[in-house]
Amino acid sequence: MSAPTESSRHTNSPLPGSGAWRKNGATHQTADAKLLETPRSSAFTHTDPWRVMRIQSEFVQGFDALAEVGPAISVFGSARTKPDSPYYITGMEVGRRLVEAGVAVITGGGPGSMEAANRGAAEAGGLSIGLGIELPFEQGMNEWVGLGVDFRYFFARKTMFVKYAQGFIVLPGGLGTLDELFEAMVLVQTGKVSSFPIVLVDRNFWAPLLDWIRSTMVTEGLVSPGDLDIFSLADTAEEAVALVLAGKAGEQLAAQES
Ligand SMILES: CC(C)=CCNc1ncnc2c1ncn2[C@@H]1O[C@H](COP(=O)(O)O)[C@@H](O)[C@H]1O
């Protein structure tokens, strides 16, 4: 079928969504005209196909915001830690030491130990990143975040923690912290990421969990003894940062410096 001539064009009707047209076809509303119509209802924004678009846009937004970040470490820990707690003080020191080593700090952007790590990074003049999450009891991004990205979906946000960091430092925390820790451990265990150091800070805090993994999970054959090598333990910020920089982030830094 040849392209329409000027004189015939007005009788050719486009076939919806195909880029094709039919001569003398029934007149039909163009895509532009449909787009510009005021919708009668907003109900479509609560449908799964629309959600898929929103999920896609979270990944695009995250990739765009973080693509240029360079070496970075994600720091996790309780949202409930108070500024006078030793965990908060360690979190600040972790943030500061990472920045002094030339590494950006990524956190969940919330209060507590996330705030501590962002604060340490920001006070040291480094890149302090917060990946915020919409929660029913939202508190907003902490004031020490220099580059913030907001997410509606935990799974999109968790992808960013792994994709744009070369290791995790995990301070004491609750269920959210365990969720992030176990996600990373499974990614290493199943070979989805390689050379990804995970450092748990504060041996006393983590010991009962690790004892249970060893005495019950390993004994019952549910995990391999070697799986315990997926993470390392530290008691101080200095130790934690040194251990995490022994991995890929450290290699990237060395490559940048040479
Ligand atoms: C005081 C309070 C409950 C505030 C919640 N505000 C939050 N803001 C941002 N991320 C959060 C928040 N709560 C949990 N998370 C996520 O879960 C982790 C901490 O959870 P948790 O306190 O260990 O279980 C954080 O690393 C973060 O990724």
The ligand as an SDF file (V2000), in Angstrom:
LIG
                    3D

 28 30  0  0  0  0  0  0  0  0999 V2000
   11.5940    5.7620   64.0260 C   0  0  0  0  0  0  0  0  0  0  0  0
   11.1480    5.0050   62.8500 C   0  0  0  0  0  0  0  0  0  0  0  0
   10.5310    3.6570   63.0870 C   0  0  0  0  0  0  0  0  0  0  0  0
   11.3660    5.4910   61.5910 C   0  0  0  0  0  0  0  0  0  0  0  0
   11.2550    4.7010   60.3620 C   0  0  0  0  0  0  0  0  0  0  0  0
   11.8710    5.3330   59.2810 N   0  0  0  0  0  0  0  0  0  0  0  0
   12.6130    4.7260   58.3510 C   0  0  0  0  0  0  0  0  0  0  0  0
   13.1160    5.5100   57.3850 N   0  0  0  0  0  0  0  0  0  0  0  0
   13.8870    4.9660   56.4280 C   0  0  0  0  0  0  0  0  0  0  0  0
   14.2320    3.6760   56.3850 N   0  0  0  0  0  0  0  0  0  0  0  0
   13.7580    2.8560   57.3310 C   0  0  0  0  0  0  0  0  0  0  0  0
   12.9140    3.3350   58.3480 C   0  0  0  0  0  0  0  0  0  0  0  0
   12.5940    2.2910   59.1260 N   0  0  0  0  0  0  0  0  0  0  0  0
   13.2090    1.1980   58.6120 C   0  0  0  0  0  0  0  0  0  0  0  0
   13.9350    1.5320   57.5480 N   0  0  0  0  0  0  0  0  0  0  0  0
   14.7940    0.6030   56.7580 C   0  0  0  0  0  0  0  0  0  0  0  0
   15.1330   -0.4930   57.5650 O   0  0  0  0  0  0  0  0  0  0  0  0
   16.4200   -0.3200   58.1740 C   0  0  0  0  0  0  0  0  0  0  0  0
   16.2860   -0.0810   59.6500 C   0  0  0  0  0  0  0  0  0  0  0  0
   15.2090   -0.7780   60.1410 O   0  0  0  0  0  0  0  0  0  0  0  0
   15.2040   -1.2790   61.6350 P   0  0  0  0  0  0  0  0  0  0  0  0
   15.1620   -0.0580   62.4940 O   0  0  0  0  0  0  0  0  0  0  0  0
   16.4540   -2.0710   61.8010 O   0  0  0  0  0  0  0  0  0  0  0  0
   13.9520   -2.1210   61.7150 O   0  0  0  0  0  0  0  0  0  0  0  0
   17.0700    0.8560   57.5430 C   0  0  0  0  0  0  0  0  0  0  0  0
   18.3890    0.5300   57.1210 O   0  0  0  0  0  0  0  0  0  0  0  0
   16.1230    1.2690   56.4400 C   0  0  0  0  0  0  0  0  0  0  0  0
   16.5450    0.8600   55.1890 O   0  0  0  0  0  0  0  0  0  0  0  0
  1  2  1  0
  2  3  1  0
  2  4  2  0
  4  5  1  0
  5  6  1  0
  6  7  1  0
  7  8  1  0
  7 12  2  0
  8  9  2  0
  9 10  1  0
 10 11  2  0
 11 12  1  0
 11 15  1  0
 12 13  1  0
 13 14  2  0
 14 15  1  0
 15 16  1  0
 16 17  1  0
 16 27  1  0
 17 18  1  0
 18 19  1  0
 18 25  1  0
 19 20  1  0
 20 21  1  0
 21 22  2  0
 21 23  1  0
 21 24  1  0
 25 26  1  0
 25 27  1  0
 27 28  1  0
M  END
$$$$
